[in-house]
Amino acid sequence: MNRTEYTIPVRLDAKTFRRFSRFDALKLRKRWVRPVVFALILTAFALVALLSGKAQAGMIAAVLLVVGIGLPLVYFGFFFSQVNVQVARYGLDKPRRVYTVVLNADGVKVTNDQRDEAAVQVPWKEVQAALRVKGCIYLYVNAARAFLLPDGQGSAPQEEIWGYICKHMGDRCKGE
């Protein structure tokens, strides 16, 4: 079927939002790398201190290990805590209608369903990327803003919507 317009009234829930947050921060932006490198460096220094055999080496190694492992744990704990705060702030414990996305030949039109605002129209050439992950399409209109298109919420099957997006975006579409 060759449709010219697809409408997706997006209802977000906590699970979809959490999955996107993990994907965006940890997989796409790779924000896990620095804390892990930090932990590895301090662990290496702790091992060097222990192998030196000097007095107080055990205490220095213990402090380095506590800091090297503790700070990354705090970082990740804070990240997941903030995601939970956002879930509560947006009231996503129950699925909630947040915006409507209309895909047409001109581009992507997004209407906020929670506030009375003007619709945003983004031409296809300005849409940065479309990423297909399990259960959802992430449509990045710029580096800092993405619209989630969960499976089964559009006016057509998700495969058809994904094909339409890829037809307009070409190599900026990436599926998993």
N, C-alpha and C positions, 0 to 999 in steps of 0.2 A: 504494500500500500504506500503510495507517495503522498503523504500529507504535507501541508505547507506550514502547519502550526501545531505545537504541542503545549498543553497547559498542565502544569504540575502544582497543585495546591499543597505545599509542603507542611507536613505535620512532623515536628521533631519530638523525640522522646529522649530520656536520659541515656539510654544505651547507645543510640546513634550519635548523640553529642559527645559522649565519652570516647567512642571509637574514633570519631573525627579528630578530637583533641589529641589523642595519642598518635594518630597517623601524622597529623600536621606538625606537631612539635618534635616527636621522636624519630619518625621515619623520614618525612620530607625535609624538615629543617635540621635533622640530626643533632638535636640539642642534648643528646645523651653522651656525645663524644667527649666533651670537655670534662664533665664530672668523672667519667671512667678513666681518662688519661690522668687526671689529678690523683685518683685513687691508686693507679698503677705506679706513678712516680713516687708518691709517699710510701707505698709498700716497698718499692725498691730501696728507698733510703732507709727504711726500717730494717730491711735485710742486711744492708751494708753496715748499719750501726751494730746489729747483732753479731755479725761476722768479725767486727773489729776486735772484739774480746776485751774492750776497755771497761773500766768501772762505770757504772750507771748506763751502760749500753742497753741493757734490758728495759730500763725505764724510758730512755729516749725512743727506743723502738716501739714500745707500747704507746707512747704519746703520738708518734707518727702514724701508727696503725689506726688509733682511735680517730684522729683528725682525718686521715686519708680515706677511711671508710665511712666515718660518721657524717662528714659534710656532704658527700654525694647522696647518702641516704636521706639527709634532711632536705636536700635539693629536690629529689624525686618525691619525697613525702609532701613537700610544699606544693609541687606541681599538681599532684593528684588531689590534694586538698583544695586548691584553687579551682580545679575543674568541678569538684563537688559543690563548691560555693556558687559557681556560675549556674550549675544545674538547678540549685535551689532558687537563685535570684530570678532565673527565667521561668521558673515553675514547670520544669520538664519532667517532674516525677510521673506525670500523666502526659500522654501525647498531646501536643498543643500546636495549633495552626499558627505559623509564624510569618510566612510569606508565600506569594504565588509567583512562580516563574513561568514565563511564556517564551517559548523558543519559536522564532519565525525566521524568514529569509533575511530580515534586517539585523537580527542579533538576539540578544537576551534581554527581556524586559522583566523587571522584578518590582512587585508591589508589596509593600509592607502591610500585612494583615492585622497588625496590632496597633498601629498608629496611622493617623490620617496624614500621609505624606505623598508627595508626588512620586510617581513610578520612575524607576531608573532604567534607562535604555543603554545597553552596552553593545556596540557593533561587534560582529564576529571577529573582525581583525584585531580588536582590542582585548578580547578575552585571552588571558594568558595561557591557561591550560585546563584540560578536562581529564580527570583521573578516575578510573573505574576501579572500585574496590568491592569486596564482598558486601552486597546489600545496598550499595549506594554509589552515586556519581558525585564527585566533588568538582564543581565548576568554579575555577579560580578566575575572577574578573580582574584581579591584580595580585601582587605578591602578598598582600595583607588581608585580602577578603575573598572568601569562598562561599558559594551557595551549595547546600547539600540537597541532592535529589534522591531521596530514598526509593528503593525498589517498590513498585506496586502503587505508587501515588499519582502517577501521570495519567494522561488521557489515552495512553497507548502502552503496549508492553515495553519494559525497560530496554530490551534489545533494540527495538525500533527507535526509541529515543536516543540511545547511545549511537546508533548508526547515523541518525540525523545530525547529532553533534559532531561526530567524526567527519561527516561529509563537508561540514562548514569549517572545521578546524584543522583537518589534515594531520600533520605530524605532531601537533600540540595535544593530541589525544593519546593517553597512555592507559592501558588496561592491565589489571593483574590477573 
